[in-house]
């Protein structure tokens, strides 16, 4: 009796397995809803506009997050499909620290970052021993220091670049005093009277300041600091993420960025209708 039942049992198991494979394949084909984590303007508005214009059958949803950690962890843990909140260098830092496999697949814009001062009207006025608030995360710390180096306020070791840190300063003629501050608390540092503060335009705009008010701005060609659509490596070429790329590179999203042109806050990092290859 067992000899007759055993082959039948195997057949039933094989049929069940085939059925599960078909169900998983169908679920994959029907996976048309895209969730993108983001924080702060204009990134969140970019996702919302992209959601309005994304091609059928795809739909897109914004998941707002509150800090600089959630969006990467959510993407890496497959809780969302991707994020629009960081430049590639910051993403690479997370990959190294977390052993993650995130990739940047579509540039969005470059923030016209710079240094602001509640005390000085130009860099020529900066006094010896002035306090300088810079971001506490390594990629943005390097970005801030490179701006100061380009302006001649400090000199970095010639072997440093996008990994520059305060320890790499070889000349500091004004004896600037550097204070690391969380990126989202830098505007508060300005309000507290810190003499020189690095900040992103969308954050400093909360207190009515714009790049025109900065006493020192980054060079315009820093495309390596463009904010990017980020996803996991295995999802990068999926139909849904390719649809997300096209939506974020749409004319409508481009027009949204250009609305801020009067304040020169952002420089689009894509041509409308031309997603990254």
C-alpha positions as CSV (number, residue, x, y, z in Angstrom):
1,X,0.0,0.0,0.0
2,X,2.8,2.4,0.9
3,X,4.6,1.8,-2.4
4,X,1.5,3.0,-4.3
5,X,0.9,6.0,-2.1
6,X,4.4,7.4,-2.0
7,X,4.6,8.2,-5.8
8,X,1.2,9.8,-5.5
9,X,2.4,11.9,-2.6
10,X,5.4,13.1,-4.6
11,X,3.2,14.1,-7.5
12,X,1.0,16.1,-5.2
13,X,4.0,17.9,-3.7
14,X,5.3,18.7,-7.2
15,X,2.0,20.1,-8.3
16,X,1.7,22.2,-5.1
17,X,5.2,23.6,-5.7
18,X,4.4,24.5,-9.3
19,X,1.3,26.2,-8.1
20,X,3.2,28.3,-5.6
21,X,5.8,29.2,-8.3
22,X,2.9,30.4,-10.6
23,X,1.4,32.4,-7.8
24,X,4.7,34.1,-7.0
25,X,5.2,34.8,-10.6
26,X,1.7,36.3,-11.0
27,X,2.3,38.4,-7.8
28,X,5.5,39.7,-9.2
29,X,3.8,40.6,-12.5
30,X,1.1,42.4,-10.5
31,X,3.6,44.3,-8.3
32,X,2.8,47.7,-9.7
33,X,2.5,49.8,-6.5
34,X,5.7,51.8,-5.7
35,X,6.5,53.2,-2.2
36,X,9.2,55.9,-1.9
37,X,10.4,57.2,1.4
38,X,11.4,60.8,1.6
39,X,11.8,63.8,3.9
40,X,11.8,67.5,3.5
41,X,10.9,69.7,0.5
42,X,11.2,69.7,-2.4
43,X,11.9,66.0,-2.3
44,X,8.6,65.0,-0.9
45,X,6.8,67.2,-3.4
46,X,8.8,65.6,-6.2
47,X,7.5,62.2,-5.2
48,X,3.9,63.5,-5.0
49,X,4.1,65.0,-8.5
50,X,5.7,61.9,-9.9
51,X,2.8,59.9,-8.4
52,X,0.4,62.0,-10.4
53,X,2.1,61.4,-13.7
54,X,3.5,57.9,-13.4
55,X,2.4,55.6,-16.3
56,X,-0.3,53.0,-15.9
57,X,-0.5,50.4,-14.5
58,X,1.9,51.8,-11.9
59,X,1.0,53.8,-8.9
60,X,3.3,55.6,-6.5
61,X,3.0,56.5,-2.8
62,X,5.1,58.8,-0.6
63,X,6.1,57.5,2.8
64,X,7.3,60.6,4.9
65,X,10.1,59.9,7.3
66,X,11.6,62.0,10.0
67,X,15.3,61.4,10.1
68,X,18.4,60.6,8.1
69,X,18.3,56.9,9.0
70,X,14.8,55.6,8.4
71,X,14.7,55.9,4.6
72,X,17.8,53.7,4.1
73,X,16.8,51.1,6.6
74,X,13.3,50.9,5.2
75,X,14.7,50.5,1.7
76,X,17.3,47.9,2.7
77,X,14.7,45.9,4.7
78,X,12.3,46.0,1.7
79,X,9.7,48.0,3.7
80,X,9.7,50.5,0.8
81,X,10.8,50.2,-2.8
82,X,13.2,53.1,-2.6
83,X,14.0,56.6,-1.3
84,X,14.6,60.1,-2.5
85,X,16.5,61.7,0.3
86,X,20.3,61.6,-0.2
87,X,23.2,62.0,-2.5
88,X,25.3,58.9,-3.7
89,X,28.2,59.5,-1.3
90,X,25.9,59.5,1.7
91,X,24.3,56.3,0.4
92,X,27.7,54.6,0.0
93,X,28.5,55.5,3.6
94,X,25.3,53.6,4.7
95,X,26.2,50.7,2.5
96,X,29.7,50.4,4.1
97,X,28.3,50.7,7.7
98,X,25.3,48.4,7.3
99,X,26.6,45.9,4.7
100,X,23.8,47.1,2.4
101,X,23.4,46.9,-1.4
102,X,21.7,50.2,-2.2
103,X,22.3,51.8,-5.6
104,X,21.5,55.3,-7.0
105,X,19.5,55.1,-10.2
106,X,18.2,58.6,-11.0
107,X,19.6,62.0,-10.1
108,X,17.1,64.6,-9.1
109,X,18.7,67.9,-8.2
110,X,21.7,69.5,-6.7
111,X,21.2,71.6,-3.6
112,X,22.9,75.0,-3.8
113,X,24.5,74.6,-0.4
114,X,26.7,77.1,1.4
115,X,27.7,78.9,4.6
116,X,25.5,81.4,6.3
117,X,26.4,83.9,9.1
118,X,24.3,85.9,11.5
119,X,27.4,87.9,12.2
120,X,29.4,88.5,9.0
121,X,28.4,89.9,5.7
122,X,31.4,88.4,3.8
123,X,34.1,85.9,4.3
124,X,36.6,88.7,4.5
125,X,35.1,89.7,7.8
126,X,35.6,86.3,9.5
127,X,37.6,86.8,12.7
128,X,40.2,84.6,14.2
129,X,38.8,81.8,16.3
130,X,35.3,82.0,14.8
131,X,33.0,79.0,15.4
132,X,32.0,77.0,12.4
133,X,29.1,74.6,12.5
134,X,29.5,71.7,10.0
135,X,27.4,68.5,9.5
136,X,28.3,65.6,11.7
137,X,27.9,63.0,9.1
138,X,31.1,62.2,7.1
139,X,29.8,62.9,3.5
140,X,28.4,66.3,4.4
141,X,31.3,67.1,6.6
142,X,33.6,66.6,3.6
143,X,31.3,68.7,1.4
144,X,31.5,71.6,3.9
145,X,35.2,71.4,4.2
146,X,35.8,71.3,0.5
147,X,33.9,74.6,0.2
148,X,36.0,76.2,2.8
149,X,39.1,74.8,1.1
150,X,38.1,76.2,-2.3
151,X,37.6,79.6,-0.7
152,X,41.1,79.6,0.9
153,X,39.8,79.7,4.5
154,X,41.5,76.3,5.2
155,X,43.8,74.0,3.3
156,X,43.1,70.3,3.2
157,X,45.8,67.6,2.8
158,X,46.3,67.2,-0.9
159,X,45.5,63.5,-0.7
160,X,42.0,64.1,0.6
161,X,38.9,64.5,-1.3
162,X,35.3,63.4,-0.8
163,X,36.3,61.7,2.4
164,X,37.8,64.9,3.9
165,X,37.5,65.4,7.7
166,X,38.6,68.1,10.1
167,X,41.6,66.0,10.9
168,X,42.8,66.5,7.3
169,X,43.1,70.3,7.7
170,X,46.8,71.2,7.3
171,X,46.4,74.9,7.4
172,X,43.9,76.9,9.4
173,X,45.1,80.5,9.3
174,X,42.1,81.9,11.1
175,X,42.1,79.2,13.7
176,X,38.5,78.3,12.9
177,X,36.8,76.3,15.6
178,X,34.7,73.4,14.1
179,X,31.6,72.1,15.8
180,X,29.9,69.0,14.3
181,X,26.1,69.4,14.3
182,X,23.4,67.0,13.0
183,X,22.3,68.1,9.6
184,X,18.8,69.0,10.7
185,X,20.0,71.1,13.6
186,X,22.3,73.4,11.6
187,X,19.6,76.1,11.1
188,X,19.1,76.1,14.9
189,X,22.9,76.7,15.3
190,X,22.5,79.7,13.0
191,X,19.7,81.0,15.2
192,X,21.8,80.4,18.3
193,X,24.4,82.8,16.9
194,X,27.2,80.5,15.6
195,X,29.3,82.7,13.4
196,X,29.5,80.5,10.3
197,X,27.0,77.7,9.5
198,X,26.8,75.2,6.6
199,X,23.3,74.5,5.5
200,X,21.1,73.2,2.7
201,X,18.8,75.7,1.0
202,X,15.5,73.8,1.8
203,X,16.3,73.9,5.5
204,X,17.7,77.4,5.8
205,X,14.6,78.6,3.9
206,X,12.5,77.7,7.0
207,X,13.9,80.9,8.6
208,X,13.6,83.0,5.4
209,X,17.1,82.7,4.1
210,X,18.2,81.6,0.6
211,X,21.4,81.1,-1.3
212,X,21.6,84.8,-2.1
213,X,22.0,85.4,1.6
214,X,24.9,83.0,2.0
215,X,28.4,84.5,2.3
216,X,29.9,81.4,0.7
217,X,28.4,79.0,-1.9
218,X,29.5,75.7,-3.4
219,X,30.7,75.6,-7.0
220,X,27.8,74.9,-9.3
221,X,29.3,71.7,-11.0
222,X,29.2,69.5,-7.9
223,X,27.1,66.8,-9.6
224,X,28.5,64.1,-7.3
225,X,26.2,65.7,-4.6
226,X,23.0,65.4,-6.6
227,X,20.1,63.9,-4.6
228,X,19.2,60.5,-6.1
229,X,16.4,57.9,-6.3
230,X,17.9,55.0,-4.4
231,X,16.8,51.4,-4.4
232,X,18.3,47.9,-3.7
233,X,20.6,46.6,-6.4
234,X,18.3,43.7,-7.2
235,X,15.4,46.1,-7.9
236,X,17.2,48.6,-10.0
237,X,16.3,47.2,-13.4
238,X,12.8,46.1,-12.4
239,X,9.9,47.4,-14.5
240,X,8.4,49.3,-11.5
241,X,11.7,51.1,-10.6
242,X,12.2,52.0,-14.3
243,X,8.7,53.5,-14.3
244,X,9.6,55.4,-11.1
245,X,12.7,56.8,-12.8
246,X,10.7,58.0,-15.8
247,X,8.1,59.7,-13.6
248,X,10.8,61.5,-11.5
249,X,12.5,62.7,-14.7
250,X,9.2,64.0,-16.1
251,X,8.5,67.5,-17.3
252,X,6.1,68.0,-14.5
253,X,8.8,67.2,-11.8
254,X,11.3,69.4,-13.7
255,X,8.8,72.3,-13.7
256,X,8.3,71.9,-9.9
257,X,12.0,72.4,-9.4
258,X,12.2,75.4,-11.7
259,X,9.5,77.1,-9.6
260,X,12.2,77.6,-7.0
261,X,14.5,79.2,-9.6
262,X,13.7,82.7,-8.2
263,X,15.5,81.8,-5.0
264,X,18.3,79.7,-6.8
265,X,17.8,77.0,-4.3
266,X,18.2,74.0,-6.6
267,X,19.8,73.0,-9.8
268,X,18.0,70.2,-11.7
269,X,20.4,67.2,-12.3
270,X,18.4,65.8,-15.2
271,X,16.9,66.9,-18.5
272,X,13.1,66.5,-18.6
273,X,11.9,63.3,-20.3
274,X,15.4,61.8,-20.1
275,X,15.8,59.4,-17.2
276,X,19.3,58.1,-16.4
277,X,20.5,55.1,-18.4
